[in-house]
């Protein structure tokens, strides 16, 4: 379920693409920020089947984490290096959906 992480890993390990110094530098920066985003989300629990008063706050926090990471990725130099065909940006949303529902689904 780590679509975005796998996308990064494919770029980091590709035999011919993204081998130039600039790409390597950008991938290292993105990996560090991704690891922060992943860790922050994994420290949160919920929402769960049972509704709680903290659910709204939790969802707000997850969206804040997403926006911070997306804003980082949407810097012009990253967008120019990794265009829409690379799926780097679109896979972030897939990963967010995982974080959003993972705890809820695990209770079924």
C-alpha atoms as an extended CHARMM CRD file, in Angstrom:
* protein
*
       108  EXT
         1         1  UNK       CA              0.0000000000        0.0000000000        0.0000000000  PROA      1               0.0000000000
         2         2  UNK       CA              2.9630000000        2.3020000000       -0.2900000000  PROA      2               0.0000000000
         3         3  UNK       CA              2.2960000000        3.4020000000       -3.8720000000  PROA      3               0.0000000000
         4         4  UNK       CA              4.0480000000        6.7320000000       -3.5430000000  PROA      4               0.0000000000
         5         5  UNK       CA              7.0240000000        5.2390000000       -1.6910000000  PROA      5               0.0000000000
         6         6  UNK       CA              7.3620000000        2.5760000000       -4.3840000000  PROA      6               0.0000000000
         7         7  UNK       CA              7.1950000000        5.2720000000       -7.0460000000  PROA      7               0.0000000000
         8         8  UNK       CA             10.1070000000        7.0640000000       -5.3620000000  PROA      8               0.0000000000
         9         9  UNK       CA             12.0370000000        3.8260000000       -5.0170000000  PROA      9               0.0000000000
        10        10  UNK       CA             11.6410000000        3.0460000000       -8.7260000000  PROA      10              0.0000000000
        11        11  UNK       CA             13.0400000000        6.4570000000       -9.5720000000  PROA      11              0.0000000000
        12        12  UNK       CA             15.9070000000        6.0870000000       -7.1110000000  PROA      12              0.0000000000
        13        13  UNK       CA             16.8500000000        2.6730000000       -8.5410000000  PROA      13              0.0000000000
        14        14  UNK       CA             16.1350000000        3.2170000000      -12.2450000000  PROA      14              0.0000000000
        15        15  UNK       CA             19.0800000000        2.0720000000      -14.3600000000  PROA      15              0.0000000000
        16        16  UNK       CA             18.9350000000        4.8370000000      -16.9540000000  PROA      16              0.0000000000
        17        17  UNK       CA             16.5640000000        7.6200000000      -15.8890000000  PROA      17              0.0000000000
        18        18  UNK       CA             17.1930000000       10.0960000000      -13.0730000000  PROA      18              0.0000000000
        19        19  UNK       CA             20.9200000000        9.3060000000      -12.9230000000  PROA      19              0.0000000000
        20        20  UNK       CA             22.1030000000       12.9120000000      -13.3100000000  PROA      20              0.0000000000
        21        21  UNK       CA             23.3270000000       14.8520000000      -10.2890000000  PROA      21              0.0000000000
        22        22  UNK       CA             20.3110000000       17.1560000000      -10.1460000000  PROA      22              0.0000000000
        23        23  UNK       CA             17.8140000000       14.2670000000      -10.2240000000  PROA      23              0.0000000000
        24        24  UNK       CA             19.7250000000       12.4150000000       -7.5140000000  PROA      24              0.0000000000
        25        25  UNK       CA             19.7640000000       15.5340000000       -5.3380000000  PROA      25              0.0000000000
        26        26  UNK       CA             16.0370000000       16.1400000000       -5.8230000000  PROA      26              0.0000000000
        27        27  UNK       CA             15.1630000000       12.5130000000       -5.1170000000  PROA      27              0.0000000000
        28        28  UNK       CA             17.1740000000       12.6210000000       -1.8950000000  PROA      28              0.0000000000
        29        29  UNK       CA             15.3370000000       15.7710000000       -0.7950000000  PROA      29              0.0000000000
        30        30  UNK       CA             11.9580000000       14.3060000000       -1.7230000000  PROA      30              0.0000000000
        31        31  UNK       CA             12.7440000000       11.0110000000        0.0400000000  PROA      31              0.0000000000
        32        32  UNK       CA             13.5890000000       12.8600000000        3.2730000000  PROA      32              0.0000000000
        33        33  UNK       CA             10.3490000000       14.8610000000        3.1500000000  PROA      33              0.0000000000
        34        34  UNK       CA              8.3490000000       11.7380000000        2.2250000000  PROA      34              0.0000000000
        35        35  UNK       CA              9.7990000000        9.8690000000        5.2090000000  PROA      35              0.0000000000
        36        36  UNK       CA              8.7020000000       12.7430000000        7.4810000000  PROA      36              0.0000000000
        37        37  UNK       CA              5.1880000000       12.6850000000        5.9940000000  PROA      37              0.0000000000
        38        38  UNK       CA              4.9660000000        8.9120000000        6.2970000000  PROA      38              0.0000000000
        39        39  UNK       CA              6.1790000000        8.9240000000        9.8930000000  PROA      39              0.0000000000
        40        40  UNK       CA              3.7920000000       11.7040000000       10.9150000000  PROA      40              0.0000000000
        41        41  UNK       CA              0.8320000000        9.8270000000        9.4560000000  PROA      41              0.0000000000
        42        42  UNK       CA              1.8320000000        6.5080000000       10.9700000000  PROA      42              0.0000000000
        43        43  UNK       CA              1.9300000000        8.0720000000       14.4290000000  PROA      43              0.0000000000
        44        44  UNK       CA             -1.7620000000        8.9410000000       14.1570000000  PROA      44              0.0000000000
        45        45  UNK       CA             -4.4990000000        6.4100000000       14.8250000000  PROA      45              0.0000000000
        46        46  UNK       CA             -7.9030000000        6.7730000000       13.2170000000  PROA      46              0.0000000000
        47        47  UNK       CA            -10.4830000000        7.5510000000       12.3050000000  PROA      47              0.0000000000
        48        48  UNK       CA            -11.9950000000        4.2730000000       13.4270000000  PROA      48              0.0000000000
        49        49  UNK       CA            -15.4570000000        2.7060000000       13.1300000000  PROA      49              0.0000000000
        50        50  UNK       CA            -16.5560000000        4.2620000000       16.4110000000  PROA      50              0.0000000000
        51        51  UNK       CA            -16.8780000000        8.0200000000       15.9960000000  PROA      51              0.0000000000
        52        52  UNK       CA            -14.9720000000       10.1030000000       18.5390000000  PROA      52              0.0000000000
        53        53  UNK       CA            -14.6340000000       13.7840000000       19.3640000000  PROA      53              0.0000000000
        54        54  UNK       CA            -11.0470000000       13.6470000000       18.1060000000  PROA      54              0.0000000000
        55        55  UNK       CA            -11.9630000000       12.4980000000       14.5760000000  PROA      55              0.0000000000
        56        56  UNK       CA            -12.3010000000       16.0110000000       13.1630000000  PROA      56              0.0000000000
        57        57  UNK       CA             -9.0180000000       17.0810000000       14.6970000000  PROA      57              0.0000000000
        58        58  UNK       CA             -7.3400000000       13.9310000000       13.3830000000  PROA      58              0.0000000000
        59        59  UNK       CA             -8.6390000000       14.4950000000        9.8480000000  PROA      59              0.0000000000
        60        60  UNK       CA             -7.5290000000       18.1180000000        9.9480000000  PROA      60              0.0000000000
        61        61  UNK       CA             -4.0530000000       16.9730000000       11.0130000000  PROA      61              0.0000000000
        62        62  UNK       CA             -3.8440000000       14.4180000000        8.1810000000  PROA      62              0.0000000000
        63        63  UNK       CA             -4.8900000000       17.0730000000        5.6540000000  PROA      63              0.0000000000
        64        64  UNK       CA             -2.3110000000       19.4900000000        7.0690000000  PROA      64              0.0000000000
        65        65  UNK       CA              0.3920000000       16.8280000000        6.6570000000  PROA      65              0.0000000000
        66        66  UNK       CA             -0.7890000000       16.2180000000        3.0720000000  PROA      66              0.0000000000
        67        67  UNK       CA             -0.8000000000       19.9140000000        2.1910000000  PROA      67              0.0000000000
        68        68  UNK       CA              2.6570000000       20.4330000000        3.6210000000  PROA      68              0.0000000000
        69        69  UNK       CA              4.0590000000       17.5390000000        1.6170000000  PROA      69              0.0000000000
        70        70  UNK       CA              2.1870000000       18.4680000000       -1.5900000000  PROA      70              0.0000000000
        71        71  UNK       CA              3.3550000000       22.0810000000       -1.3190000000  PROA      71              0.0000000000
        72        72  UNK       CA              6.9080000000       20.8240000000       -0.9680000000  PROA      72              0.0000000000
        73        73  UNK       CA              6.5690000000       18.5890000000       -4.0450000000  PROA      73              0.0000000000
        74        74  UNK       CA              4.9390000000       21.3090000000       -6.1100000000  PROA      74              0.0000000000
        75        75  UNK       CA              7.9930000000       23.5220000000       -6.0640000000  PROA      75              0.0000000000
        76        76  UNK       CA              8.7810000000       24.4830000000       -9.6300000000  PROA      76              0.0000000000
        77        77  UNK       CA             12.1330000000       22.6880000000       -9.8390000000  PROA      77              0.0000000000
        78        78  UNK       CA             10.5610000000       19.3680000000       -8.7880000000  PROA      78              0.0000000000
        79        79  UNK       CA              7.6380000000       19.8120000000      -11.1820000000  PROA      79              0.0000000000
        80        80  UNK       CA             10.0060000000       20.4970000000      -14.0550000000  PROA      80              0.0000000000
        81        81  UNK       CA             12.1510000000       17.4600000000      -13.2830000000  PROA      81              0.0000000000
        82        82  UNK       CA              9.2880000000       15.0330000000      -12.5380000000  PROA      82              0.0000000000
        83        83  UNK       CA              6.3920000000       15.8130000000      -14.8500000000  PROA      83              0.0000000000
        84        84  UNK       CA              2.9310000000       14.2490000000      -14.8530000000  PROA      84              0.0000000000
        85        85  UNK       CA              4.1480000000       11.1850000000      -16.7570000000  PROA      85              0.0000000000
        86        86  UNK       CA              6.3150000000       10.2360000000      -13.7880000000  PROA      86              0.0000000000
        87        87  UNK       CA              3.2150000000        9.8290000000      -11.5610000000  PROA      87              0.0000000000
        88        88  UNK       CA              5.1460000000       11.2950000000       -8.6560000000  PROA      88              0.0000000000
        89        89  UNK       CA              2.5050000000       13.8860000000       -7.8440000000  PROA      89              0.0000000000
        90        90  UNK       CA             -0.5610000000       11.7380000000       -8.5060000000  PROA      90              0.0000000000
        91        91  UNK       CA              0.6910000000        8.8820000000       -6.3450000000  PROA      91              0.0000000000
        92        92  UNK       CA              0.6570000000       11.2220000000       -3.3200000000  PROA      92              0.0000000000
        93        93  UNK       CA             -3.1360000000       11.2680000000       -3.3950000000  PROA      93              0.0000000000
        94        94  UNK       CA             -3.2370000000        7.4700000000       -3.5270000000  PROA      94              0.0000000000
        95        95  UNK       CA             -0.9970000000        7.3300000000       -0.4770000000  PROA      95              0.0000000000
        96        96  UNK       CA             -3.1400000000        9.8880000000        1.3440000000  PROA      96              0.0000000000
        97        97  UNK       CA             -6.2570000000        7.7960000000        0.7350000000  PROA      97              0.0000000000
        98        98  UNK       CA             -4.4540000000        4.8590000000        2.3180000000  PROA      98              0.0000000000
        99        99  UNK       CA             -3.6250000000        6.9000000000        5.4340000000  PROA      99              0.0000000000
       100       100  UNK       CA             -7.1540000000        8.2390000000        5.5910000000  PROA      100             0.0000000000
       101       101  UNK       CA             -8.8510000000        4.8340000000        5.6680000000  PROA      101             0.0000000000
       102       102  UNK       CA             -6.2420000000        2.3180000000        6.8540000000  PROA      102             0.0000000000
       103       103  UNK       CA             -7.3080000000        2.2140000000       10.5090000000  PROA      103             0.0000000000
       104       104  UNK       CA            -10.9970000000        2.1580000000        9.7020000000  PROA      104             0.0000000000
       105       105  UNK       CA            -10.6230000000       -0.7150000000        7.2330000000  PROA      105             0.0000000000
       106       106  UNK       CA             -8.4110000000       -2.7080000000        9.5990000000  PROA      106             0.0000000000
       107       107  UNK       CA            -11.2980000000       -2.9290000000       12.0740000000  PROA      107             0.0000000000
       108       108  UNK       CA            -13.5420000000       -4.8460000000        9.6690000000  PROA      108             0.0000000000
